[in-house]
Each structure stands twice: as C-alpha cells, then as structure tokens.
Amino acid sequence: MNHPPPQTTTITTRTTVKKLRENPTPSSKIPFQSRKIRKLTTTATAVDNDPTKSPHPPFIKIPKSLSTKPEIDAAINHLRASDPLLAALISTHPPPKLSPCNSPFLSLTKSIIFQQLATKAANSIYTRFVSLYGTHSDVVPNTVLSLTPQKLRETGVSARKASYLHDLTDKFSTGFLSDTLILTVDDETLFRMLTSVKGIGPWSVHMFMIFSLHRPDVLPVGDLGVRKGLQCLYGLKDLPKPMQVEQICEKWRPYRSVGSWFMWRLMEAKTTKGNNGNAQSVVEDDQSGGFWKKKLCF
C-alpha cells in the first residue's frame, strides 16, 4: 500500500528572514490597510466633533414655546390628566394667553427699572428712560451703554439700577448675551447666564422665561403667588418652601409654567372675592407673575 510522502515543515533561518526583508517578494508585500483605515476614521471623527471644521453649521434646537394654541392645549390636557385638583381649577378659568414680547433685551431692561417700585412711579421713570432714545425700538445695547450713569439718573433711575443697566448692556455688547442666544439656549444655561447680570435674580429670570420667552416648564419656586396657590389648592397648613414646591409640582412637568399660571389665577380670584374687588390682587405685587405679564411685555 502506497502512502503519500510525509509533509515537511520548512524552518526559516535568520539569514532567510534577513534576505526577505532586504528583497521582499511580491507575496511578502502585505499592505497594512487596516492601519490606514484606522487613521482615516480618527481624522473624520475629529472633524465631526469640531464645529469650526465641519462643512455644515451646528444644529440649533429651538426650545418649545407656549406661543401657539396647540402647545397651550397640550399643556392643559397634560395638567388635567396628571393632577385632579388642578383639573378642577382649570375648569373655572380660561387658558393662558401670553402677550408677545419682541425684544428680550428691552424686557430685561424694563424689569430692572420696575424693580421695587409702585406701578405709577415705575411707568413714569420708564417713559422718561425711553424718551432719551426716541422709541422702544431705539433702546438697544449700544445706545444704552453710551449714556452716563448721571444721564440715566436724570430720568429717575437710581444709581444702583444705572449700574445694573450698564452691566446688562455690557454683556450684550461683548457677546456674552444676545437676543438670538436667549431665544435658543436651554432653560438651565439661560438661568445661569442671566443671573450673572447684576440686579437680575432668580425670580426675575423665571418671570422673564415665562412671560417674555413663553418657556413651558419653568417653576418659580420662590414666587409668593405660586406658593400661596399651592397652599390653598392642596389645603396645606403652612406655606410650602421652595423644595416642597418642587416636589408638589413634579407631576406638572413638562408644563410647570402653565401650572404656575393657574396658581396666580387662583389667588387672584380669592383675593378679589375676599375684598369685594376693592383691593389689589396678590399677583399685582413685585413678587408675582401677574405684575410681569401686565407691565414688562410688548
């Protein structure tokens, strides 16, 4: 019986290896394509992650707004379904109707001027302030920044508020803030940026976000009207603290702005009824959304 010859294993010596390195045969030229692919992939990823090198501009996501009826309807339906007590209150009031605000800068400027002033006095000062420039449309960062604190004080603006106005306009002039940025940035980032302006605190930012920008999910935890409304609606013994306000209103997400609006309406109705319509509503003071809605939007 014939058997096939045994296979032999060739052992390559160091001399052979050296010759192959010096004079590689065609079959020994192994292209390292994987290494080239890996480099190309890394380069492409770096370009994609660098917006300055990308051939396409970065995508800007515009935050939702309560400016449209479908969005208001969606908010009402969500609140009815998530909170039975609030659902009953909603049935007794018309839905919110927010006034359009064309200039974020102008709204912020007016909010500073109106701080801690009676309505009549604030309107008088603001009218004189605008008259320095001509019309509302002429109140822009560069023109406001061009006026000295002394000139601003001639309108009735205090020295402290004049410094607040200059800090606000300076942040607009340097590009730290802009109307476009304010309209497009997310709520958390906007809150941090605006509270860095002298004279603009958390409450002012919350009111601005609700009544000027119409952001749907803003909860002014320190607002007196909202806190009193929650105390009344839920029959709480004590006025809820900010942390309690957050916990109670968690179920209102993502429409806490609208839930807050109904708290103001609740307290407005109770105050008016209790005083036979002769007293100002709780939402007309300087710690409520009604004040902002009626006086700071255009």
Secondary structure, 3 states (H helix, E strand, C coil): CCCCCCCCCCCCCHHHHHHHHHCCCHHHCCCCHHHHHHHHHHHHHHHHHCCCCCCCCCCCCCCCCCCCHHHHHHHHHHHHHHCHHHHHHHCCCCCCCCCCCCCHHHHHHHHHHHCCCCHHHHHHHHHHHHHCCCCHHHCCHHHHHHCCHHHHHCCCCCHHHHHHHHHHHHHHHCCCCCHHHHHHCCHHHHHHHHCCCCCCCHHHHHHHHHHCCCCCCCCCCCCHHHHHHHHHHCCCCCCCCHHHHHHHHHHHCCCHHHHHHHHHHHHHHHHHHHCCCCCCCHHHCCCCHHHHHHHCCC
